[in-house]
Amino acid sequence: VNTELVSACGLYCGSCSKYLKGKCEGCAKNEKASWCKIRKCCIEKGINSCAECSEFSDVKDCKMFDNFVAKMFEFVFKSDRKAGIKMIKESGYDEFAKYMADNQLVSIKRPKN
């Protein structure tokens, strides 16, 4: 379990097929991910993820985190990145990374309605 594989937005790169196949270095080391505004924001603020952001008490209030593209990503992949950020805040990076690795999850799954 590697906490450096927790992405800025609450995904876990350590369970991602691209990472596992060596086609991606993961969020923290992927210099090619300059397109990712969340990653860029975290780097500029000197934080590891949105869980450490002091500007917003809840990521749903951040327009960079919770925008149209993010909502479409969550819908298509049945993902709940907000739950990932919440888990990191409540349990820490170690517990989050362990949970994600043990369950082979890239993202916490959105509850079925």
C-alpha positions in Angstrom: 0.0 0.0 0.0 1.5 3.3 -1.1 0.0 6.6 0.1 1.8 8.4 -2.7 -0.6 6.7 -5.1 -3.6 8.6 -3.7 -4.6 11.2 -6.3 -5.3 14.9 -5.7 -9.0 14.3 -6.3 -9.5 11.2 -4.2 -8.8 8.4 -6.6 -6.3 5.6 -5.9 -3.8 5.1 -8.7 -2.5 1.9 -7.1 -5.5 0.0 -8.4 -5.6 1.6 -11.8 -5.0 -0.7 -14.8 -2.8 1.9 -16.5 -0.7 2.3 -13.5 -0.4 -1.4 -13.0 0.6 -1.9 -16.6 3.3 0.8 -16.3 1.5 3.2 -18.7 1.1 5.9 -16.0 3.1 7.0 -13.1 0.1 8.0 -11.0 -1.2 11.4 -10.2 1.6 12.7 -8.1 4.4 11.9 -10.5 2.6 12.2 -13.8 4.1 15.4 -15.3 2.0 14.9 -18.4 -1.2 15.5 -16.4 -0.8 19.3 -16.8 -4.4 19.2 -18.1 -5.8 18.3 -14.6 -6.9 21.5 -12.9 -7.4 19.8 -9.5 -3.8 18.4 -9.5 -2.5 21.8 -10.5 -4.5 23.5 -7.8 -3.1 21.1 -5.1 0.5 21.6 -6.3 0.0 25.4 -6.2 -1.4 25.2 -2.7 1.4 22.8 -1.6 -1.1 20.1 -0.5 -1.4 16.4 -1.5 -5.1 16.3 -2.1 -8.3 18.2 -1.8 -8.7 16.6 1.6 -6.1 19.1 2.9 -7.7 22.2 1.3 -8.4 24.9 3.9 -10.3 27.1 1.4 -13.4 24.8 1.3 -14.8 22.8 4.2 -16.5 20.6 1.6 -15.3 19.8 -1.9 -18.8 20.1 -3.2 -18.4 23.9 -2.7 -15.3 24.0 -4.9 -16.2 24.7 -8.6 -12.9 23.2 -9.7 -13.6 19.9 -8.0 -17.4 19.7 -8.6 -17.9 20.9 -12.1 -19.8 19.6 -15.1 -17.0 17.4 -16.4 -16.5 15.9 -12.9 -20.2 15.1 -12.6 -20.1 13.4 -16.0 -17.0 11.4 -15.0 -18.8 10.3 -11.8 -21.9 9.4 -13.7 -20.1 7.3 -16.4 -17.8 5.5 -14.0 -20.2 5.3 -11.1 -17.6 7.0 -9.1 -17.8 9.1 -5.9 -14.7 11.1 -5.5 -16.3 13.2 -2.8 -16.6 10.1 -0.7 -12.9 9.4 -1.2 -11.9 12.9 -0.1 -14.2 12.5 3.0 -12.6 9.2 3.8 -9.1 10.7 3.6 -10.2 13.5 5.9 -11.8 11.2 8.4 -9.3 8.2 8.4 -6.1 9.6 6.8 -4.1 8.6 3.8 -2.9 5.3 5.2 -6.4 3.9 5.9 -7.7 5.2 2.6 -4.9 3.6 0.5 -5.2 0.3 2.4 -9.0 0.2 1.9 -8.7 1.0 -1.8 -5.8 -1.5 -2.3 -7.5 -4.3 -0.4 -10.7 -3.8 -2.4 -8.9 -3.1 -5.7 -10.7 0.2 -6.2 -9.6 3.2 -8.1 -12.6 5.1 -6.8 -15.2 4.7 -4.2 -18.4 3.6 -6.0 -21.4 5.9 -6.0 -24.3 4.4 -4.0 -27.1 3.0 -6.2 -30.2 5.1 -6.1 
